[in-house]
Amino acid sequence: MEIVEVLVLIVAAVGAINWGLVGLAKFDLVALIAGGLKFGDVNTISRVLYIVVGICGLAALYFGLLNGNGA
C-alpha cells in the first residue's frame, strides 16, 4: 500500500469517527480543530477540512475498488 493510500485511509477514518461522534454525542471534532467552534458552526477552516475528508472518502472508495478489496 502506497503512502498516499495510507494517508487517504487515515483521513477517511478520522472523518468516519467524527461523524460517529456527531451522531452519538453531538461532538464535532472538526469544529474543535477549526478553532473551538460550537456544534454546528462552520467557518472556512472547517469547510476546507470537511472537503478534504470528503475527497479522501471518495479516494478510499476508489482505491478499495481498484485493488479489488471492495469498499
Secondary structure, 3 states (H helix, E strand, C coil): CCHHHHHHHHHHHHHHHHHHHHHHHCCCHHHHHCCCCCCCCCCHHHHHHHHHHHHHHHHHHHHHHHCCCCC
